[in-house]
């Protein structure tokens, strides 16, 4: 998987966002994540800013002491050499049309048991508060993460939900109940990806 694109809704219009892997040490991107702050002071914006800073700190620590991959292909290569390797990756979303540039981040890692753990997935608070609002950045990053998990044949996508994110995960993956623990089977993961591809195909065709 190289850099890919997905559509987001900006007011009444659709625009394209680029999704790409962070290349260690990704100093420029990490510096940007650390500057994100709430705009209107809403709970979701405060959470987003905090998660971005935590993602930046964990990425820096993993680059220093752990194993990171700068692409899907590199992650595959590491796994071929060591099937139980724990590997961290960072997906970023950005767009030249946005003054903010960097719109979202997803830090994740592949566990020794072959599953994918969502460390942090968050959107730039400025995009949340923009007029018109930018919608679909987090959804696009989640789709890209699901594609990584599918490509690596990971049995489960899992992580921790927040008060602000749990209802979205429940909706996207048709989960039976609200819970702080996110556990998504390969079947539900792939069903979500198919739904998103169908939706985006209709957007591009319109």
C-alpha angles and dihedrals in degrees: 000000000000128000110320137183135229134179125250130189116245107183105303094339135081120228134179126251125194120227117202141162121256111245111220126283089016092185095170095051093044091052089054093049090054091057096055112115137166116276105194097017096246118157092246092052093048090050091047093052092048094048091050092054092046090050090051093050094047092047091053092049093048092049088055101042109012143047120280132178127210095201144016090254092054090050089053091050092052091050092050089056094042116018093193096046118139107221131182125211134180123212117197132192123208143157134196091217091063121083088214092058096194109063106172147359137206119191114190142155138209110233128220087256090059095252126129117238120200105221097176134347117178145147129229107269089222089062090051092052097038121122105252095030119237109230128187104034095115090043091054092050090049090053092051090050091051089052090053089051091048092048091051091045091236112179096213140024109205145163144124124298127215129217088258097047106037097083091051093052090047090053097043096048099030091237116183099232146009111267139156089232117076115206117169122180122219089251095056091041093055093044088056091050092051091050091051094048091051091049094048093046089057090049092051092047093052 
